[in-house]
Amino acid sequence: MTTGTVTETSKSTTCSLSTSKAPKRRDVQTTLNYYRDPGDGSPPTPVIVGGNTVTNERPTAPTPVIIHDITGSESTFTLDTHGFQLVQHQTSGTSTNFSSPDWLTKEYYPESEALYKKITNATHAHIFAHTIRRGPTHWHTLGPGNATQKGPLHRVHIDQSYSGADLVLRKHLPASTYTALLASRSRWQIVNLWRPLRTIFKDPLAVGAAGTFGEEQLVQAEVRYVKQESPLNRSLTWAVRPPAQEGRNEWFYKNEQGVGEVWFIKCFDSWEGEGVARRAPHCAFVDGEREGGGWEDRESVEVRAVLIYD
């Protein structure tokens, strides 16, 4: 991936802080790694997760893009209109707390479930997984044991395909809940809650506006967990091809996103209403002005939840 350049443009709106000046938007020109489809109908190479090692040999297509800063216009972007939403929320935890799996499940999960319900008005929030990332940009190349140093993911992806979303329900909800949900035809979603563990400068997270990504760009891909028994031994995700038309996809981020600024990212929505975002691609990206030894590795926590609306 090549490094990027930065442009700044004035915004007409004012920020929430008391200031007489309009904030400046810090857009970044860079490249993102889309999936390079061989075009022969073969599925993407599976990602293999074995113990503490992740092997990802899927070919990429580095593609020039501009990542637009949402600073000053945060309220424009919602889960239903774009597939992502930035929420102000201070956590009770410290960076040290997030190193404790016990604290995460006993304290951060309930805190996150309450936030999910408050922001989305979901009736139920079932958190089924979390990921902590504190490692270097090149963690994939570290070989055996690289999952213990998990860092940012520089590949455009969506965590669940449509079939993969149903697989999440069958894997993580009680059979009775799964059956009742499908019978009721209630709306349900899979939404990630992504939080920095300190202010982000290096390897920020980009989120893609759902409506600018065509279904033809999505290719179902598999993640295999070799140490787990069926049906927990795989996930189905979307790899994302580059757009046929340059600039078709619209990408956004929050410059210098802090601990109290949380991304809600929609991976799946059962509601197929017109104009409603069903999934939002996301990807870490290189900011060319914030690379090198002077910038600390990004630290983040992400929880994933099934949201149900009665």
Secondary structure, 3 states (H helix, E strand, C coil): CCCCEEEEEECCCCCCCCCCCCCEEEEEEEEEEEECCCCCCCCCCCEEEECCEEECCCCEEEEEEEEEECCCCHHHCCCCCCCEEEEECCCCCCCCHHHCHHHHHHHHHHHHHHHHHHHHCCCEEEEEEEEEECCCCCHHHHCCCHHHHCCCCCCCEECCCHHHHHHHHHHHCCHHHHHHHHHHCCEEEEEEEEEECCCCCCCCEEEECHHHCCHHHEEEEEEEECCCCCCCCEEEEEEECCCCCCCCCCEEECCCCCCCEEEEEEEEECCCCCCCCCCCCEEECCCHHHCCCCCCCCCEEEEEEEEEEC
